[in-house]
Amino acid sequence: MYYEKHKDHDRALKYMNYFIKQRNREKEISNTKLEKIKNVLESTLLYFRKYKLFFKNMYNFKQKNKVQ
Protein backbone atom coordinates (compact mmCIF):
# COMPACT_ATOMS: atom_id res chain seq x y z
CA MET A 1 0.00 0.00 0.00
CA TYR A 2 2.85 2.38 0.85
CA TYR A 3 4.48 2.01 -2.56
CA GLU A 4 1.16 2.42 -4.36
CA LYS A 5 0.57 5.74 -2.63
CA HIS A 6 4.11 6.97 -3.33
CA LYS A 7 3.92 6.18 -7.06
CA ASP A 8 6.53 3.42 -6.99
CA HIS A 9 4.42 1.00 -9.02
CA ASP A 10 7.22 -1.42 -9.92
CA ARG A 11 8.06 -2.09 -6.31
CA ALA A 12 4.38 -2.25 -5.32
CA LEU A 13 3.78 -4.85 -8.03
CA LYS A 14 6.75 -6.88 -6.80
CA TYR A 15 5.39 -6.95 -3.24
CA MET A 16 1.86 -7.68 -4.43
CA ASN A 17 3.12 -10.76 -6.35
CA TYR A 18 5.07 -11.90 -3.29
CA PHE A 19 2.01 -11.48 -1.06
CA ILE A 20 -0.21 -13.46 -3.46
CA LYS A 21 2.32 -16.31 -3.68
CA GLN A 22 2.65 -16.40 0.11
CA ARG A 23 -1.13 -16.48 0.49
CA ASN A 24 -1.38 -19.41 -1.94
CA ARG A 25 1.24 -21.35 0.04
CA GLU A 26 -0.65 -20.96 3.31
CA LYS A 27 -3.99 -22.35 1.96
CA GLU A 28 -6.31 -22.08 4.93
CA ILE A 29 -8.81 -24.84 5.46
CA SER A 30 -12.21 -23.24 5.81
CA ASN A 31 -15.27 -25.22 6.71
CA THR A 32 -18.08 -22.74 6.34
CA LYS A 33 -19.43 -21.22 3.17
CA LEU A 34 -19.02 -17.75 4.65
CA GLU A 35 -15.27 -18.31 5.19
CA LYS A 36 -14.88 -19.62 1.65
CA ILE A 37 -16.71 -16.61 0.21
CA LYS A 38 -14.57 -14.29 2.32
CA ASN A 39 -11.37 -15.92 1.04
CA VAL A 40 -12.54 -15.69 -2.57
CA LEU A 41 -13.39 -12.00 -2.19
CA GLU A 42 -10.03 -11.23 -0.57
CA SER A 43 -8.19 -13.04 -3.37
CA THR A 44 -10.22 -11.21 -5.99
CA LEU A 45 -9.31 -7.86 -4.46
CA LEU A 46 -5.62 -8.79 -4.41
CA TYR A 47 -5.66 -9.75 -8.08
CA PHE A 48 -7.59 -6.59 -8.94
CA ARG A 49 -4.91 -4.47 -7.24
CA LYS A 50 -2.18 -6.46 -8.97
CA TYR A 51 -3.56 -5.91 -12.46
CA LYS A 52 -4.41 -2.29 -11.73
CA LEU A 53 -0.73 -1.74 -10.88
CA PHE A 54 0.35 -3.69 -13.94
CA PHE A 55 -1.69 -1.51 -16.28
CA LYS A 56 -0.54 1.67 -14.52
CA ASN A 57 3.04 0.57 -15.13
CA MET A 58 2.35 -0.02 -18.81
CA TYR A 59 0.64 3.36 -19.18
CA ASN A 60 3.45 5.21 -17.39
CA PHE A 61 6.06 3.45 -19.53
CA LYS A 62 4.26 4.51 -22.72
CA GLN A 63 4.01 8.09 -21.46
CA LYS A 64 7.75 8.19 -20.73
CA ASN A 65 8.53 6.87 -24.21
CA LYS A 66 6.32 9.50 -25.85
CA VAL A 67 8.13 12.32 -24.03
CA GLN A 68 11.57 11.07 -25.06
C-alpha positions as a printed NumPy array, in Angstrom:
array([[  0.   ,   0.   ,   0.   ],
       [  2.854,   2.38 ,   0.848],
       [  4.481,   2.014,  -2.562],
       [  1.163,   2.424,  -4.357],
       [  0.573,   5.745,  -2.629],
       [  4.108,   6.965,  -3.33 ],
       [  3.918,   6.18 ,  -7.06 ],
       [  6.534,   3.42 ,  -6.993],
       [  4.421,   1.004,  -9.023],
       [  7.22 ,  -1.419,  -9.923],
       [  8.056,  -2.09 ,  -6.306],
       [  4.381,  -2.253,  -5.32 ],
       [  3.777,  -4.852,  -8.03 ],
       [  6.746,  -6.877,  -6.8  ],
       [  5.393,  -6.95 ,  -3.236],
       [  1.86 ,  -7.684,  -4.43 ],
       [  3.124, -10.756,  -6.346],
       [  5.071, -11.9  ,  -3.294],
       [  2.006, -11.483,  -1.064],
       [ -0.215, -13.461,  -3.459],
       [  2.323, -16.313,  -3.675],
       [  2.649, -16.398,   0.112],
       [ -1.129, -16.479,   0.492],
       [ -1.376, -19.406,  -1.942],
       [  1.237, -21.345,   0.037],
       [ -0.654, -20.957,   3.309],
       [ -3.987, -22.347,   1.958],
       [ -6.308, -22.085,   4.929],
       [ -8.815, -24.842,   5.457],
       [-12.205, -23.241,   5.808],
       [-15.266, -25.217,   6.708],
       [-18.076, -22.738,   6.34 ],
       [-19.433, -21.218,   3.169],
       [-19.018, -17.752,   4.647],
       [-15.273, -18.308,   5.195],
       [-14.882, -19.625,   1.651],
       [-16.706, -16.612,   0.211],
       [-14.568, -14.286,   2.321],
       [-11.371, -15.923,   1.04 ],
       [-12.54 , -15.689,  -2.574],
       [-13.386, -11.999,  -2.188],
       [-10.026, -11.234,  -0.569],
       [ -8.191, -13.042,  -3.366],
       [-10.225, -11.209,  -5.985],
       [ -9.313,  -7.86 ,  -4.461],
       [ -5.62 ,  -8.792,  -4.408],
       [ -5.662,  -9.754,  -8.075],
       [ -7.586,  -6.592,  -8.942],
       [ -4.914,  -4.47 ,  -7.236],
       [ -2.177,  -6.456,  -8.973],
       [ -3.563,  -5.911, -12.464],
       [ -4.409,  -2.294, -11.734],
       [ -0.732,  -1.738, -10.882],
       [  0.352,  -3.694, -13.936],
       [ -1.693,  -1.507, -16.275],
       [ -0.54 ,   1.669, -14.518],
       [  3.045,   0.567, -15.135],
       [  2.349,  -0.023, -18.808],
       [  0.64 ,   3.359, -19.176],
       [  3.45 ,   5.213, -17.392],
       [  6.058,   3.452, -19.53 ],
       [  4.26 ,   4.514, -22.716],
       [  4.012,   8.092, -21.463],
       [  7.749,   8.194, -20.731],
       [  8.53 ,   6.871, -24.208],
       [  6.321,   9.499, -25.851],
       [  8.131,  12.316, -24.03 ],
       [ 11.569,  11.072, -25.058]])
